[in-house]
Amino acid sequence: MPHTTVENGVLRDGVSLLISKKPIVFPNNHLMNFVIPLSFYDLTKHLRAVNQIADISNDLDLLETLLKATDEKTAYQIIRHNT
């Protein structure tokens, strides 16, 4: 999971989400449809975010619904409704 902290220039907390309908091939032929880079100014929020991401990644129905989202507003609403 890509992430960085204040020491590397972070100005505020941030989370992004890339949803790829076509799986991205990573080393060792790991296929990924989701990439979630994180940046933390306030490290106390780190564990909460990682726990929420873990919960989402374990919910296969939610991941399938996200893959069917047609725009970022819909994806955002799906995540907000399920976390």
C-alpha positions as CSV (number, residue, x, y, z in Angstrom):
1,M,0.0,0.0,0.0
2,P,1.7,3.2,-1.1
3,H,1.9,5.8,1.7
4,T,4.0,8.7,2.9
5,T,4.3,11.0,5.9
6,V,5.3,14.6,7.0
7,E,9.0,13.8,6.7
8,N,8.4,13.3,3.0
9,G,6.5,16.5,2.3
10,V,2.9,15.7,3.3
11,L,0.9,18.9,3.9
12,R,-2.4,17.3,4.9
13,D,-4.0,13.9,5.3
14,G,-5.1,12.3,2.0
15,V,-6.5,9.2,0.5
16,S,-7.0,8.5,-3.2
17,L,-8.6,5.5,-5.0
18,L,-7.8,4.2,-8.4
19,I,-10.4,1.7,-9.7
20,S,-9.2,-0.1,-12.8
21,K,-11.8,-2.2,-14.7
22,K,-8.9,-4.1,-16.3
23,P,-6.6,-5.6,-13.6
24,I,-3.2,-4.1,-13.3
25,V,-0.4,-6.6,-13.3
26,F,2.1,-6.1,-10.5
27,P,5.3,-8.1,-9.8
28,N,4.9,-11.8,-9.4
29,N,1.7,-11.6,-11.6
30,H,-0.4,-10.1,-8.8
31,L,-3.5,-8.7,-10.4
32,M,-5.0,-5.5,-8.8
33,N,-8.1,-3.6,-9.6
34,F,-7.7,-1.1,-6.8
35,V,-4.8,1.1,-5.8
36,I,-5.1,3.3,-2.7
37,P,-2.2,5.7,-2.0
38,L,-2.2,7.3,1.4
39,S,-0.6,10.4,2.9
40,F,-0.8,11.3,6.6
41,Y,0.0,14.6,8.3
42,D,-1.7,13.4,11.5
43,L,-0.3,9.8,12.2
44,T,-3.1,9.1,14.7
45,K,-5.5,8.7,11.8
46,H,-3.2,6.1,10.2
47,L,-4.6,3.0,11.9
48,R,-8.2,4.0,11.4
49,A,-7.7,4.4,7.7
50,V,-5.8,1.2,7.3
51,N,-8.5,-0.7,9.2
52,Q,-11.3,0.8,7.0
53,I,-9.3,-0.2,3.9
54,A,-8.9,-3.7,5.3
55,D,-12.6,-4.0,5.9
56,I,-13.4,-2.8,2.4
57,S,-10.9,-5.2,0.8
58,N,-12.4,-8.2,2.6
59,D,-15.9,-7.3,1.4
60,L,-16.1,-9.0,-2.1
61,D,-19.6,-7.8,-2.8
62,L,-18.6,-4.2,-2.1
63,L,-15.5,-4.6,-4.4
64,E,-17.7,-5.9,-7.2
65,T,-20.1,-3.0,-6.7
66,L,-17.2,-0.5,-6.9
67,L,-15.9,-2.2,-10.1
68,K,-19.4,-1.5,-11.6
69,A,-19.4,2.2,-10.6
70,T,-19.5,4.4,-13.7
71,D,-18.0,7.6,-12.2
72,E,-16.2,8.8,-9.1
73,K,-19.3,10.3,-7.5
74,T,-21.0,6.9,-7.5
75,A,-17.9,5.1,-6.2
76,Y,-17.6,7.7,-3.4
77,Q,-21.3,7.2,-2.5
78,I,-20.8,3.4,-2.4
79,I,-17.9,3.7,0.0
80,R,-19.6,6.3,2.2
81,H,-22.7,4.1,2.4
82,N,-20.7,1.0,3.3
83,T,-18.1,2.3,5.9
